[in-house]
Structure formats: structure tokens, C-alpha cells
Amino acid sequence: MPQTKLIILDRDGVINHDSADFIKSPDEWLPIEGSMEAIARLNQAGYVVVVATNQSGVSRKLFDMETLNAIHQKMHHAAQQVGATIDAVFFCPHAADSNCDCRKPKPGMIREIASRYDIELKGVPVVGDSLRDLQAGFILGCEPHLVLTGKGESTLAAGGLPPGATVHSNLSDMVSHLLSAEEA
């Protein structure tokens, strides 16, 4: 049986515009231009698209689970409007000081994705705008991709990217890179 083609995307700063004050409502969730179409291109190329996102705003009581679900429903609806599917959303609701294993940069959430999809992570693209997004996947063998949207430019400027990380201007450029590499 062929290996599932899987890609793991961070949410805020990769798919949608980020905010230093958190995305606390569906109204604040705004897709980055071209991100939904990029997800559609991934689907058309046979990729299972999974989102892995830290959402400490839940534990900080900035929003509740019902609101988080409404935000994700808006994201799924925006994807569907362009013929795209986000297959699953994994999230960590814990605060940074909770010492859980699911909060990126720890690998628990990525490990859970691998378990759920029964997939080896070696070479699976993980796309983020922060170092912790890349570290969480890299430690398990994922291929790290930094996008310069969201916190990406400051992440790049700070340095310390995992070995082999590639840098892209946005998710759309990352997907073009990935799909053209597959064709080669």
C-alpha cells in the first residue's frame, strides 16, 4: 500500500493572518491571500492536509472551546469555497508553562498526527512561521519549511533554523516548490 502523502501546516501566520493579541473570534480569522488555493493545490496533488496549532488562548481564557471550534469552522468553510479540504486540525490548548507534551516545540502533537494517520514522518513537510513549528516536526524526521508570513521574517532573522530548512515567501510559494520538486 502506498505511503499517505501528508503535509502538516501551522495555522496562525501560515494559513491566516496572525495577531500578537491572538485570534480570539471567527471575525478575527482572515486567510492570507492565496493560502486556501494553495491547500486546494495540495489536495489535487493527493496530499492529506493537517493543521497543528498551539492555541494557549483557551487556557488563558481569551476564548473558549466553542469559539475555537467556530474559528476552525470558518477556516474549513473558507477552504471549501475554493474546493480545498483541511482533513484535520490538531491543537494544544495549554499555556506555555503547563509542561505538556503537545505544545510545540515539543513533538507530542506531531507524534499524535503520525499515530492517527499511521504514517512514518521521515520527509513529511511541516510548514510554519516560527522556530517552534519547525522544531516540533524536525525532531521526528519531518522536512522543515519556513514561510515569511506571520512571524516568519523575524524567525529567519533570529537564525537557528533546523538543518535543511527551506524558506518560502508564503504558503503558496511553498506548495509551488513542493509540487515542482515532485515533478522533477
N, C-alpha and C positions, 0 to 999 in steps of 0.2 A: 504494500500500500504506500503511495507517495506521501512524503512529509507534507504536513499542512504548511502553507505559506502564511506566516503570521507576521504582523508588524505591531509594535507597541508604541502608542503615542501618549505623551503628556497632554493635558488639557489646556490649562491657562498659559497663554504665551505661545502655544503651538497651534491649537485649533481656533481658539478665541483670544480676543484681546485680554491682557492681564490687568490687574489693578493692585496697587500697593495696599488698598483697603479691602481686598478680597472681592470676589464676585459673589454677592450676597442675595441676588434675586434673578429671576429669569430676565427681567428688563436690563440688567447689567451685563448679561451674557451676549456678546456680539462677536460673530465669527470674523476671523482675519480673512481679508479678501483672498479668494482662491482656495481656502483650506477645505471647504466642503467638496469642491470639484476635484481636489487632489485625492480626497478619500474615495470619491467615485472612481477615479482612475485606478486606485489600488484595488477596489472591488472588481473592476473589469479585468484586472490582471490576475485575479484569483486569490487576492490576499484577504485573510481574516483580519479585521481592524479592531484592535482592542485599546481602550484608553486606560491608563494607570495614573491616578492623580491623588496627590495629598490634598485633603480638604479639612485642615485643622479648624476652619471656621465653625464646624459643627461643635467641636469640644470647647471652643471659645464662646459658644452661644451667640455667634454673629448671625447664624441661620440654623434652622432645624432640618431634620431628615426629609420632611415633606418638601421644604424649599429646595434642598439639594436635588431631590427627585424631579421637581418641576424644572430646575435648571437643565438637568440631563434630558428631560423630555423635550425641552426646547431645542437642545443640541441634536437629538435624534430627528426631530421634525425638520430642522434646517438641512440635515443630511439628506433626508428623504426627498426634499424639494428639488434636489439636483440628481436624484437617482442613486444616492450613496447609502451605505449601511454601516453603522458602527455596531459591531457584533456584540460587544460587552463593555461595560465600564466597571473597573475595579477602583476602589478608593480607600484611603486611610482617613478616618475621621478624627484621629488622635492629635493632641498637641505635641510639639517638638520635644517637650520634657517627659513624655509618657513612657519612653524607652520601649515602645512596641517594636515588633519586627516588620510591620507592614509599611511604616513611614519611610519613604525614600530619603536618604540614600541606602537604607537597609534593603536587603533583597526580598523580604517576605512577600510583598505584593507581586513581584515579578515571578517568584517561585510558585505562587498560587496560580498565576496565569498558566505557567508551564504545566502544572498539575491538572488544571481544569481542561486544558486542550491536549493533554498527553503528548507533549512536544519537547524535543531537545532544543535548548535555547541557543546553541552554538550558531552564530551567524544571523540570528533573528535581529532585524533592525529595531533599535529603540531610539525614539526621537524626543528630544527635549530642548528646553531653553535654559536649563540650569544644570550645574555640575551634578547635583544630586540625582537628577533624572537619568543622566548617563551612567553614573556610578552604580546605581541600583541594578541596571541591566548588565553592565560590563563585568561585574563580579561573577555573574552567572554565564558569561560567554556571549552575551548579545553584542551586536555591532553598533557602536555609539554614533549618533548623528546629532549635531547641534544645529539648531535653527537660530537665526539672528533676530527673530521677532521676540516679543516679550522681554525677558531678561537676557536674551542670547548675546547681545553685544557686550554687556558688562561681564557676562560669564566668560566670553572669549578673551576680553581684556585682562581678566584676573588670571588667566592661564590655568595650568594644571589639568587639562583635559585628559581623559584616558587615552592610552596609546591607540593609534589607528582611528581616532575620532575624525569624522569629516564634518565640514562646516558648510551650511547652506543658507541662503538669504531667507528662506521661508519654507513651509511645508510643501508648497507646490514645486519649488526647485528641488527639494529633497526627493520627492516622488519621481520627478523627471530623471534625476541622477540614478535612482534605484532601477527604474524601468529600462533606461538605456543601457545600464550595466548588465541587466538580464538578457537583453537582445544581443549584446556583443559576444 
